[in-house]
Amino acid sequence: MKLLAGNSNQHLSEAIADYLDLPLTKAQVRRFPDNEVFVIIDENVRGEDVFVVQSTSFPANDNLMELLICIDALTRASAKRITAVMPYFGYARQDRKTGGRTPISAKLVANLITRAGADRVLTMDLHAGQIQGFFDIPTDNLVATPVLAEDIKAHYAKSNELMIVSPDVGGVVRARALANRLNADLAIVDKRRSGPGQSEVMNIIGDVKGRRCIMFDDIVDSAGTLCNAAQALIDHGAEEVAAYVTHGVLSGAATERVQKSALKELVVTDSIEAANPVQSCAKVRIVSIAPLIGEAIRRIANEESVSKLFD
């Protein structure tokens, strides 16, 4: 087994390698002066089971091209099996046509990865689960719920007032799964978007008065939804509000928005490498999914069941 790291998330790749007690494969993933991507695999990978760790986060297009070229290089080097390990799958929010003459970019990305030569995909908390069906190769969609649930137990679950909150109607299934795991009640924030990247909280479904609320979602980007929802929960009598989110995109002024918000804290995983504003934000805390992904890689390499990781 070989583990190859792209440039998108070096810290996570190293943590996965530590979990597996496996050195990262020596390779050069670099740029030409005109910013074209160039890859050299500095080790023999012929006949090897190779896992390429690369999130397609910002800059999404550069990181996607890195992944595709790494896969192509491994294919031409006669690797036996290539698994694209994508802790964060960029373009997942473009999973359907939203109007006339618009693309389904998530399907296009799936096609590109497959045609590049990947034999399998390992990802986490796809924004839309049906994206698994966009691939013509086996695709494992891990969930961060077990990792985040343990962190919630350690920091919040000793209170009988715990309530899990879905920040929008679309995330109810995800939030309900966490609530069931923690034996907690569930509330829903009903909102309407007033424009791209903005949201307006309208109503709270459920009694949150005096409760310690944990909002749970898969992606936080501008953080507008979470911050507005946190204020709405406080206005409806919540004792305190925290948020747990798998993928911390946190673009633009998101961290400033979080810092000024009613949120006690925002907990994200390291599926996306934290930029300086995220690292310096006092209200943002990061938990690692390296053991979960590392265990999934080990099981895939040994032809063992991955489904047990969902328990």
C-alpha angles and dihedrals in degrees: 000000000000129000118205123188126208121204098260099084113009095162093055091046091053091048091051090049090051091051091051092042086230127130118236112256112258109250142142117230104178145145133249117226090267089054096253112151118246126185131193120182105211096194134062109262099169109141092001130136101236128193117196114201112205131140114205093221127132118356080037099177094048093048092047091052090049090054094048093048092047089053091048092049091051092047091052089047089059099247109178096224131004122202119190105216105200111174087181118031109207120212090032090126089063093068099130142021109276094188144341118320095008127133133239094226096176089063091048091053090049090052092049093051092048095046091047088064109265114153096193141009127217115190140150136238099346110208087235117026092210089071085084085072092055089073124078089203130068111286125190115200107196121197125223092210095103092052095045093043091057090051091050090050090052095049108025117006096086086079120087088210094070116134128178114219130198108213090213140013092255092064098052096107091052093047093046091055090055092045091052091049091052095037088236134140122260132228131178132214112218111205142165125214115235093192144334111314092006133094138185120211112225111171146355117229106206136030109280098166110136092359130130100233125207114192113206127197142146101235135026113189117152089005090222093124095048095046094047091045091050091054091047091052091050090048088054092054105269112159093219138343131215130171131219116195130171100214119040102199090158098174128182115351094348096121092050089051091051093047092054095042133097090254116121089207143335115226118198134168126243093251084117119041108248116245120219095267089054094047092049096047108106093208096054120087125182128213122190127243092186095109091050094049092040091054091048090052091049092051094048091049091050093044091243129144116279094187091082088070089069092064 
